[in-house]
Amino acid sequence: MKKYLAIAVLGALSFNAAAEDDDDLRPGKSTVAIKWEHKLLDGRTDRPKVEFGHRMRNGFKFGVEQAWQYDRSKSEKEVGFAPEQYELTFKTDYQTRWGDNNEHQAGPVLDYQTKETANSIRFGGYYGYKINSDWQVKVRARYSQHLDRISLKDDPADSYYRDDKNKEMRYDMWLTYRWDNFRFVYNLIHYSKISSHKNDSGVEQHVYSNGERSSFEHEFTANYRFPHAKKHTVYGKFKLKTEMLKDSHMVENSGYDWYGKRDNAIELGYKYSF
């Protein structure tokens, strides 16, 4: 699969490089991104990521993102969290624009994600509005569900055995401000669990780090596009998470003093558009 993915990316690179900007045969716009996410709490993870996306002239977009998770200070058996793993996501959406200056945009989204512990499908829709040349707002509602859950253990009596299917809604609102070659983005995220599973002790398992069935997160991003090389963009992102209030976050259970703290992360990235 990786061989065919590499061929597709190289083919898009070659085709776009050979076509002029006003060539009707030019298929659209492609982006390659290299990202690195680091969670700030001791004992958490680093997540390098590589993403390729292509938007066709008819509005259809397809892409793929590969992420790796590694560098935990203790094994999952000692800490009780997911092990080192990969994460592969296939992303698609469709965009339609309208208005005197194409200030409106909307469309559906559909993703498929596979990782060591679960295979999931995600779908929803979004709407964006360009207020003026500086300000833009966008909202999205997305439903996700496990198609299957791959347990770390085969024995149902083992505490690490899981066969329940997670279902949740995620709502995003992006507010973007453009200033010269900079772009600043604030993203408000609301998560809500719509599935339920209790362990043998009757404790609800489908909860977030705050121990609740819903949570809020915030992301702050600054992008810079090089003025004399506009195909190149660098960015930095700060992810403000909810407080960690589950019993498994206590030092006697995890080995780390996480309880009451936030599992915040920073992400740095580079994008090349062609």
PETAGI-V85779 format. One line per field, one symbol per residue. phi: phi as a letter, one per 40 degrees, with the letter a starting at -180 (. if undefined). Layout:
# PETAGI-V85779
phi->???
This chain:
# PETAGI-V85779
phi->.ccccccccccccccccccccccccccibbbbbbbabbcccdgcbbbcbbbbabbccchcbbaabbbbbagccbcccccgbccdababbcbbabbbbahdbfcbaaicbabbbbacbabbbbaiaaabbccacbbabababbcbaccabcccbccccccccbbcbcbabbbbbbbbbbbfcbbbbbbcbbbacbbaabcccgccccbcccgbcaabbbbbbbbbbccbaccbbbabbbbcccccbcdcccccbbgbccdgbbccabbbabbbba
